[in-house]
């Protein structure tokens, strides 16, 4: 499968994550079954400023915002999640027991409200 075809499938699944919920790179990879968490990360990195993909709702397996290439975590991502009601502890972790998206059996219905990066609250 080409990267663009895989990325489209990843983006389609990520569009289903509702506001106020998150999932992990590994969970997305497991749901799709034919990619790795790293590939999911690359797909999230490929999201453009006007793409309707809620990239900010995907976090690492520890419930933290992943470190970017510059060695820092994204304050923009945190601000977007907090604006949706997601809470962080003092170590910057999200309680995955509370905020992790539980995948419905057949993913019915349209995608949820999605922020464009250009509309996102700034952190």
BELTARA-V270751 format. One record per backbone hydrogen bond with DSSP energy under -0.5 kcal/mol. CO is the residue of the C=O (numbers start at 0). NH is the residue of the N-H. Records with the same first field share a line. If there is no record, write none. Layout:
CO: NH + NH
This chain:
1: 5
2: 6
3: 7
4: 8
5: 9
6: 10
7: 11
8: 12
9: 13
10: 14
12: 15
13: 16
14: 111
17: 20
21: 100
22: 58
23: 27
24: 28
25: 29
26: 30
27: 31
28: 32 + 34
35: 39
36: 40
37: 41
38: 42
39: 43
40: 44
41: 45
43: 46
47: 50
48: 116 + 117
50: 52
52: 54
53: 56
54: 57
56: 22 + 58
58: 24
59: 62
62: 93
63: 59
65: 73
67: 70
71: 67
72: 74
73: 77
74: 78
75: 79
76: 80
77: 81
78: 82
79: 83
80: 83 + 85
81: 84
86: 94
88: 91
91: 64
92: 88
93: 95
94: 97 + 98
95: 99
98: 21
100: 102
115: 118 + 119
116: 119
